[in-house]
């Protein structure tokens, strides 16, 4: 297989990058690159960060934060879920005790 068959080009902030990628993963890579590019454009548009490297790092941090919240939830969300689970377990335990008492 030709080495070029395993690469694709993505564009970030107007610059093209060659990335190693098997053909079957190109669509997902392109979607990820579009999302990253969009976030980088937003950050650059705020005018607070100037260097491409810093824009890329901030975009990566924002995406990682979003990913963690989507998959794990924030610590506050996890704490609230634990409280709700505890209340449900307590209610079920009381209900079970009532059933045993009958």
C-alpha positions in Angstrom: 0.0 0.0 0.0 1.3 3.4 -0.9 2.2 5.7 2.0 0.1 8.5 0.6 -2.9 6.2 0.8 -2.6 6.4 4.6 -2.5 10.2 4.8 -5.1 12.9 4.4 -5.1 16.7 4.5 -6.9 18.7 7.1 -7.1 22.5 7.3 -6.7 24.4 10.6 -6.8 28.2 10.6 -6.1 28.3 6.9 -3.1 26.1 7.0 -3.1 22.6 5.6 -1.6 19.6 7.5 -0.9 16.1 6.3 -2.0 13.6 8.8 -1.5 9.9 8.8 -4.9 8.2 8.8 -6.2 4.9 7.4 -8.8 5.4 4.7 -11.6 3.9 6.9 -11.0 6.7 9.5 -10.8 9.7 7.3 -14.4 10.8 7.7 -14.1 10.8 11.5 -10.8 12.6 11.3 -12.2 15.3 9.0 -15.2 15.8 11.3 -12.8 16.2 14.3 -10.6 18.6 12.3 -13.7 20.7 11.4 -14.7 20.8 15.0 -11.2 21.8 16.1 -11.0 24.4 13.4 -14.3 25.9 14.4 -13.2 26.2 18.0 -9.9 27.7 17.0 -11.7 30.2 14.8 -13.9 31.2 17.8 -10.9 31.6 20.1 -8.9 33.5 17.6 -11.9 35.8 16.9 -12.0 36.8 20.5 -8.6 38.5 20.0 -7.3 37.5 23.4 -4.8 35.0 22.1 -2.6 35.6 19.2 -0.2 32.7 18.5 -1.6 29.7 16.6 0.0 27.4 19.1 -1.8 29.1 22.0 -5.1 29.1 20.1 -4.7 25.4 19.4 -3.9 24.6 23.1 -6.9 26.6 24.3 -9.2 24.9 21.8 -7.8 21.5 22.8 -8.4 22.3 26.5 -12.0 23.4 25.8 -12.7 20.3 23.8 -11.2 18.0 26.5 -13.3 19.8 29.1 -16.5 19.4 27.0 -15.7 15.7 26.4 -15.1 15.0 30.1 -18.4 16.8 31.1 -20.3 14.8 28.4 -18.8 11.5 29.4 -18.3 11.8 33.1 -20.2 14.9 34.1 -18.7 17.6 36.3 -17.9 16.9 40.0 -21.0 18.8 41.0 -23.2 16.7 38.7 -21.6 13.5 40.0 -22.2 14.6 43.6 -25.9 15.4 42.8 -26.3 12.0 41.1 -24.9 10.2 44.1 -27.3 12.1 46.4 -30.3 11.2 44.2 -29.1 7.5 44.1 -28.9 7.5 47.9 -32.4 8.9 48.2 -33.8 6.3 45.8 -32.0 3.5 47.6 -33.3 4.7 51.0 -36.8 5.0 49.7 -36.6 1.5 48.2 -35.2 0.1 51.4 -38.1 1.7 53.4 -40.6 0.3 50.9 -39.1 -3.1 51.2 -39.2 -3.0 55.0 -42.9 -2.0 54.8 -43.5 -5.0 52.5 -41.8 -7.3 55.0 -43.8 -5.9 57.9 -47.2 -6.8 56.2 
